[in-house]
Amino acid sequence: MDPKERELLEETLSLARENNEMLHSIERSMRLSRVFRILYWALIIGSAIGAYYYFQDSVQSLFELYNKMLQVSADFSKIGDTSKEGLINIFNRPVAP
């Protein structure tokens, strides 16, 4: 093999090694990015679930209050009914705790 061919072969080998190092670096970066993305979404989903369990009682009591307000609103609309039976049913109905 003449010196010029040998020089080209060594240069090709050096470029191949450099490319191999860059590819390994890119692969390492992709793995690290994937791990952090999984941790990121686990943190978001976990905090949402934790917030739901933490505030569950408060949200439930607000929904109950809202339902009671809707019931009172429906009762007030029944007051417009002038029949004696309608008024008796409204005032004799037991109050929910």
C-alpha positions as a Python dict, from the first residue, in 0.01 Angstrom:
ca = {
    (1, 'M'): (0, 0, 0),
    (2, 'D'): (144, 334, -94),
    (3, 'P'): (170, 621, 161),
    (4, 'K'): (-113, 823, 5),
    (5, 'E'): (-360, 533, 34),
    (6, 'R'): (-245, 470, 389),
    (7, 'E'): (-300, 838, 478),
    (8, 'L'): (-652, 828, 330),
    (9, 'L'): (-727, 507, 519),
    (10, 'E'): (-609, 657, 849),
    (11, 'E'): (-811, 973, 785),
    (12, 'T'): (-1121, 762, 713),
    (13, 'L'): (-1061, 563, 1031),
    (14, 'S'): (-1027, 882, 1233),
    (15, 'L'): (-1350, 1023, 1086),
    (16, 'A'): (-1532, 695, 1154),
    (17, 'R'): (-1417, 704, 1519),
    (18, 'E'): (-1525, 1066, 1553),
    (19, 'N'): (-1866, 984, 1402),
    (20, 'N'): (-1900, 688, 1638),
    (21, 'E'): (-1831, 911, 1940),
    (22, 'M'): (-2090, 1165, 1820),
    (23, 'L'): (-2349, 891, 1767),
    (24, 'H'): (-2289, 754, 2116),
    (25, 'S'): (-2321, 1106, 2256),
    (26, 'I'): (-2651, 1159, 2072),
    (27, 'E'): (-2782, 822, 2192),
    (28, 'R'): (-2685, 904, 2552),
    (29, 'S'): (-2855, 1242, 2523),
    (30, 'M'): (-3173, 1081, 2388),
    (31, 'R'): (-3184, 830, 2673),
    (32, 'L'): (-3137, 1104, 2932),
    (33, 'S'): (-3406, 1313, 2763),
    (34, 'R'): (-3647, 1018, 2766),
    (35, 'V'): (-3586, 956, 3137),
    (36, 'F'): (-3646, 1322, 3225),
    (37, 'R'): (-3959, 1332, 3010),
    (38, 'I'): (-4098, 1029, 3193),
    (39, 'L'): (-4015, 1187, 3530),
    (40, 'Y'): (-4173, 1514, 3417),
    (41, 'W'): (-4504, 1352, 3322),
    (42, 'A'): (-4501, 1130, 3631),
    (43, 'L'): (-4462, 1442, 3844),
    (44, 'I'): (-4746, 1622, 3667),
    (45, 'I'): (-4984, 1325, 3683),
    (46, 'G'): (-4884, 1242, 4039),
    (47, 'S'): (-4937, 1598, 4159),
    (48, 'A'): (-5278, 1610, 3990),
    (49, 'I'): (-5383, 1288, 4162),
    (50, 'G'): (-5243, 1411, 4493),
    (51, 'A'): (-5428, 1742, 4460),
    (52, 'Y'): (-5749, 1553, 4387),
    (53, 'Y'): (-5715, 1343, 4702),
    (54, 'Y'): (-5612, 1644, 4909),
    (55, 'F'): (-5903, 1863, 4796),
    (56, 'Q'): (-6160, 1586, 4748),
    (57, 'D'): (-6358, 1669, 5062),
    (58, 'S'): (-6367, 2041, 4981),
    (59, 'V'): (-6479, 1982, 4624),
    (60, 'Q'): (-6741, 1733, 4736),
    (61, 'S'): (-6885, 1977, 4991),
    (62, 'L'): (-6896, 2251, 4725),
    (63, 'F'): (-7089, 2018, 4492),
    (64, 'E'): (-7332, 1936, 4773),
    (65, 'L'): (-7383, 2306, 4842),
    (66, 'Y'): (-7444, 2368, 4473),
    (67, 'N'): (-7703, 2089, 4460),
    (68, 'K'): (-7879, 2230, 4766),
    (69, 'M'): (-7889, 2573, 4603),
    (70, 'L'): (-8043, 2420, 4292),
    (71, 'Q'): (-8305, 2247, 4507),
    (72, 'V'): (-8388, 2573, 4687),
    (73, 'S'): (-8418, 2747, 4352),
    (74, 'A'): (-8657, 2476, 4234),
    (75, 'D'): (-8857, 2515, 4558),
    (76, 'F'): (-8887, 2891, 4503),
    (77, 'S'): (-9016, 2830, 4154),
    (78, 'K'): (-9283, 2605, 4307),
    (79, 'I'): (-9394, 2883, 4542),
    (80, 'G'): (-9545, 3054, 4240),
    (81, 'D'): (-9789, 2763, 4230),
    (82, 'T'): (-10094, 2896, 4407),
    (83, 'S'): (-10257, 2562, 4467),
    (84, 'K'): (-10292, 2469, 4831),
    (85, 'E'): (-10133, 2125, 4783),
    (86, 'G'): (-9819, 2271, 4624),
    (87, 'L'): (-9759, 2506, 4918),
    (88, 'I'): (-9826, 2233, 5173),
    (89, 'N'): (-9573, 2003, 5005),
    (90, 'I'): (-9306, 2274, 5008),
    (91, 'F'): (-9345, 2372, 5373),
    (92, 'N'): (-9396, 2021, 5511),
    (93, 'R'): (-9101, 1867, 5334),
    (94, 'P'): (-8820, 1765, 5573),
    (95, 'V'): (-8504, 1973, 5558),
    (96, 'A'): (-8194, 1782, 5443),
    (97, 'P'): (-7897, 1796, 5684),
}
